[in-house]
Amino acid sequence: MAAKHLMWNQSAECMPDSKKKELQLERLKETVKRVYDNVPFYKKAMDEKGVKPSDIVKLSDVSKLPFTTKDDLAANYPFGMFAVPLKDVVRVHCSSGTTGKPKVAGYTRNDINTWAEVMARTLGCGGTTEKDILQNAYGYGLFTGGLGAHYGAEKIGATVVPISGGNTKRQILIMKDFGTTKLCSTPSYCLNIAESLREQGVEPSDLKLNTAFLGAEPWTSELRAQIEKELNIDAIDIYGLTEIIGPGVSSECMEKNGLHIFDDHFLPEIIDPATQQPLPEGEIGELVFTSLTKEAFPIIRYRTRDITKLSSGECACGRTHVKMQRVTGRTDDMLIVRGVNVYPSQVESVLVAIPGVEPHYQILVDRKGAMDLLEIWVEVSETVFSDEIKGLENLEKKIKSNLESVLQIAVKLKLVEPKTIQRSEGKAKRIIDKRTVYDKI
Ligand code: DLL
């Protein structure tokens, strides 16, 4: 694995800690001053907290600053959080918000360059070079995945195939004919592609694919193992969000042991979501980011709702960026069923560990009277499904008992035929919570 320690920007990625902290502080001060002077929301929020830009004298002073939440973005929709005039904004992207209005991100020309830089680092983490043919199956458009990966790959000089998501048959044709070496997609779409390859009798050895950059939704290490085995590739977890820049906030390296946060551009903190107090390194909580270099849409202490923990210290790859653990879920992704917290990732890790079960599942929550019901639909493989009833019953028992012991709650399980559950072409929709519908009536 010659590409193991390849880096796009070694001096930034391996910066000694003291130098990094100096740079972060300098950039934090600039950012805070810029938002105070240019974004009425921040002036008001800082005045209310009694904090002035000049109060930021050391890095830990970040905790004096107000948080930004998605409700704040909604209240300032669409362009109210921008710190530059619109004439300097060369691009906008959006992501769907739960309130119905999208969250809007703006970029200056410099922001686009910064984004390409952090995405080049991301793709470099998985060994991408100008010799690669990179098939970009993230959706192009308002979603940040497509153009984010595109600019990063072009910056490296790889040959980009901007195929976008969907049309799986064509994805496979191109993968074979063009000799694609790198794939960018969501993990669920990668699984979909792998399944179609299998159906078409295409073996991994018929392809030149060696690495996939998978992100935009939570996935488990068990699913990684399955994708890697099935496609005979390295699968790298990449993370980001529209509000911070898009993809390119953090990425795993080939060590696959935590994601390097590009912390010369994005300052991370972990807080207790209940008390909103910062937590010490190593503790699990909500990830919060302050942008350090963004011009159009700088953001202070943005509450991502993503749950993870941080760790510092040099990685075996040589990078010194602070690492975050794989995000297993969001605070608002967590289902509370009869008072018990349930994350889709728990369901996924149980299912992927059982032979004969496909990692395609749907979680349905409903309410009968005062009682919450948790139903999980699970797809089984063709061979298991056509097996005798006894075999199916045994499998059903096993899945149910494994799920119940992990989730600590009674589950109604339904085994369904292969291909029943809708395949994803982007972010998979795994939860149908009918209770919210009832609650609104
Ligand atoms: O999903 C940006 C992206 C594109 C990341 C392509 C990686 C690859 P949004 O649509 O704004 O942006 O969604 C952001 O998706 O807060 C997480 O909850 C989730 N998410 C993103 N990457 C990961 C990941 C893009 N690797 C939201 N693991 C974030 C778990 C992820 N969750």
Boltz pocket constraint, residues with backbone or C-beta under 6 A from the ligand:
constraints:
  - pocket:
      binder: B
      contacts: [[A, 94], [A, 95], [A, 96], [A, 138], [A, 144], [A, 145], [A, 214], [A, 215], [A, 216], [A, 217], [A, 218], [A, 219], [A, 237], [A, 238], [A, 239], [A, 240], [A, 241], [A, 242], [A, 243], [A, 246], [A, 247], [A, 248], [A, 304], [A, 306], [A, 326], [A, 327], [A, 328], [A, 330]]
      max_distance: 6.0
